[in-house]
Amino acid sequence: MMEIISDDARKPLWIAGRVAAPTEERAKAYSTFMAYAGRYTFTCDKVVTHVEIALLQNWVNTEQTRFATLQGDRMFVTYYFGAEHKKFAASSVLPVPLYLATCG
């Protein structure tokens, strides 16, 4: 499973090169984006990603737990993350293998 989470108010860097852009702009870009991937396990109300690769190296070899619900053959995953004491919520919709779609 791969997750990419982005602030919807992200702005492009002043210059296209991620290394050549000013430090402040790179820091803002970094702080408004997250990506991670790995195997996952699903229970009826949550999905746990066993992180194998991530933008934030500290997340590698950790587990990230998110709330999840099944609706038909789709899993709806909700994320709550904070920045500057603000709470943000985002959802994604994932196709679910048939053997996972029997929760009840």
HULINDA-V881170 format. One record per residue. N is the residue number from 1. RES is the residue in one letter. BURIAL is b if it has 9 or more other C-alpha atoms within 8 Angstrom, else e. Layout:
[[N	RES	BURIAL] [N	RES	BURIAL]]
This chain:
[[1	M	e] [2	M	e] [3	E	e] [4	I	e] [5	I	e] [6	S	e] [7	D	e] [8	D	e] [9	A	e] [10	R	e] [11	K	e] [12	P	e] [13	L	b] [14	W	e] [15	I	e] [16	A	e] [17	G	e] [18	R	e] [19	V	e] [20	A	e] [21	A	b] [22	P	e] [23	T	e] [24	E	e] [25	E	b] [26	R	b] [27	A	e] [28	K	e] [29	A	b] [30	Y	e] [31	S	e] [32	T	b] [33	F	b] [34	M	b] [35	A	b] [36	Y	b] [37	A	b] [38	G	b] [39	R	b] [40	Y	b] [41	T	e] [42	F	b] [43	T	e] [44	C	b] [45	D	e] [46	K	b] [47	V	b] [48	V	b] [49	T	b] [50	H	b] [51	V	b] [52	E	b] [53	I	b] [54	A	b] [55	L	e] [56	L	e] [57	Q	e] [58	N	e] [59	W	b] [60	V	b] [61	N	e] [62	T	e] [63	E	b] [64	Q	e] [65	T	e] [66	R	b] [67	F	b] [68	A	b] [69	T	b] [70	L	b] [71	Q	e] [72	G	e] [73	D	b] [74	R	b] [75	M	b] [76	F	b] [77	V	b] [78	T	b] [79	Y	b] [80	Y	e] [81	F	e] [82	G	e] [83	A	e] [84	E	e] [85	H	e] [86	K	e] [87	K	e] [88	F	e] [89	A	e] [90	A	e] [91	S	e] [92	S	e] [93	V	e] [94	L	e] [95	P	e] [96	V	b] [97	P	e] [98	L	e] [99	Y	e] [100	L	e] [101	A	b] [102	T	e] [103	C	e] [104	G	e]]
